[in-house]
Amino acid sequence: MYSEAYIDRLKFIVNCRSLNMNLNEIKILLSYKDLPTQNCSEVNELIDAHIVDVQESIKNQQKLIEQLLDIRKTCDGSCTVDRCGVLKNLA
């Protein structure tokens, strides 16, 4: 029902999404893919920028983990809910 080219394009999009690329990045990459004789240096620049974004996201996730661990340390689970350190820190 679908052409091989269409299926390949969908696979390309799925692969990009699995790498956490946003739709704009995918659109740009597809535009380069559609012009196969064009120089690919800008494709590399896009990927380099995406790598920086992913690294920044990882740093932010690490900070979030540290915050959650600090909050978790405020309650040993042996008190009543009205005295729970976790709930107090989240308020």
C-alpha positions in Angstrom: 0.0 0.0 0.0 2.9 2.4 0.8 5.9 2.9 -1.4 9.4 1.9 -0.2 10.5 5.5 -0.3 7.5 6.5 2.0 8.4 3.7 4.4 12.0 4.7 4.5 11.0 8.3 5.2 8.8 7.1 8.1 11.7 5.0 9.5 14.0 8.0 9.3 11.5 10.1 11.3 11.1 7.3 13.9 14.8 7.0 14.2 15.2 10.7 14.7 12.4 10.8 17.3 14.1 7.9 19.1 17.1 10.2 19.4 14.8 12.8 21.0 15.0 15.2 18.0 12.2 17.7 17.8 10.0 18.0 14.7 11.8 21.1 13.5 15.1 19.3 13.6 13.6 16.4 11.7 12.1 18.7 9.1 15.5 20.3 8.5 17.2 16.9 8.3 14.5 15.7 5.8 15.1 18.8 3.7 18.8 17.9 3.4 18.0 14.3 2.7 15.8 15.5 -0.2 18.8 17.3 -1.7 21.5 14.5 -1.8 24.1 16.5 -3.7 24.2 19.3 -1.1 27.2 19.6 1.3 26.4 17.9 4.7 28.3 20.3 7.0 25.1 21.9 8.2 23.7 18.5 9.1 26.7 18.0 11.3 26.1 21.4 12.9 22.5 20.5 13.6 23.6 17.2 15.2 26.3 19.0 17.3 23.7 21.4 18.5 21.4 18.5 19.4 24.2 16.9 21.4 24.7 20.1 23.4 20.9 20.1 24.1 21.0 16.5 25.2 24.0 17.2 27.5 22.2 20.1 29.0 19.1 18.0 29.6 21.1 15.3 31.3 22.7 18.0 33.6 19.2 19.2 34.5 18.0 15.7 35.1 21.0 15.1 37.5 20.1 18.3 39.4 16.5 17.1 39.7 17.6 13.7 41.1 19.8 15.5 43.6 16.9 17.7 44.7 14.6 14.7 45.0 17.2 12.8 47.0 17.6 15.8 49.4 13.8 16.0 49.8 13.6 12.3 50.4 16.1 12.6 53.3 13.8 14.8 55.2 11.5 12.0 56.2 12.2 8.5 57.6 8.6 7.3 57.1 8.0 6.8 60.8 5.9 9.9 61.5 2.4 10.9 60.7 1.5 12.5 57.4 1.0 15.9 59.1 4.7 15.8 60.2 6.1 14.4 56.9 9.2 16.2 55.9 8.7 15.4 52.2 5.3 16.9 52.1 6.5 20.0 54.0 9.4 20.5 51.6 7.0 20.2 48.6 4.7 22.8 50.0 
